[in-house]
Amino acid sequence: MTALWTATLGSTVLFSQAVFENLQVLAPDTSRSELNRMMLENLDGLGLPRQQNEGCLFCHVGDMEAPTETWDFASDEKVAKRKARVMMAMVQDINQRHLEQLVDRLAPRLSVTCVTCHAGRTDPRPLPDVLWAAYQAGGITVAVDRYRELWNRYFGSDAYDFRVGVLRQLSLRLVEAGAYTDALAMADANVESYPDSPVARQSRLLILLEQAVNAGGAAAALTAFDRMRQSDEDAVISLSLLDALGWRLSRRDQTAEALRVFERNVSLFPDDWRVWPMRSGSAATASDRSRCSRSG
């Protein structure tokens, strides 16, 4: 799509006249003001700069060193523009066809826009997917650097979920891949971001216990756990830590090892119902498993 652009007022783009080319999703009779509104909405949704029309170059062909009226807005050269056209068609379909089928909708009615998924960023993927892609492309250093970059830019906004549990889950995913050193590096980044969070500290200790299990089974993990309690008891909530380890072993069908961990937890906290994933030395009942899952 294109237009004759002759004025920029502050950070708001103004169209001088409605001469639009290559409109494929928008109606041919789209007004100047409507196109202006939609383009600015797109810029906001993707977190692109308005000043001097700079954000427009994400999709459109032009040069910041050349006058805006010389830019080729009709060109489909950029992949980003071709993707944007598909996304705009998808948004129209969701709003006009799918959401209209909902009954008892709250007022004002929700409409999907770019910001619904992008939340002020050009890459709409959630943080774990972005970091995992960075890890696969360049390893743990690249992934951690990417996390810090996004944290510094977006923390406090709605762009990414930076809660402490996100890096915890990602580090445990690395454990499942057998990458214990990388998992600890990811856990360290979590502790760096949340130094006062028991969850972040415990997640790192859980990885160390998993590493011990891999090397010497549950016995090695419980020995490592005892050392942890002696050296840094404040950072270890024993009930939660051993409960998490036991359930992770159980889900991998390492039942005997899991029961050994659970039994140690019961011996430490005999009066707490959350440490009872077995009865009389047997595997947990459905009720027990449900309760323990909620606690962990």
Secondary structure, 3 states (H helix, E strand, C coil): CCCEEEEEECCEEEEEECCCCCCCCCCCCCCHHHHHHHHHHHHHHHCCCCHHHHHHHHCCECCCCCCHHHCECCCCCCHHHHHHHHHHHHHHHHHHHHHHHCCCCCCCCCCCCHHHHHCCCCCCCCHHHHHHHHHHHHCHHHHHHHHHHHHHHHCCCCCCCCCHHHHHHHHHHHHHCCCHHHHHHHHHHHHHHCCCCHHHHHHHHHHHHHHHHHHHHHHHHHHHHHHHHHHCHHHCCHHHHHHHHHHHHHHCCCHHHHHHHHHHHHHHCCCCHHHCCCECCECCCHHHHHHHHHHC
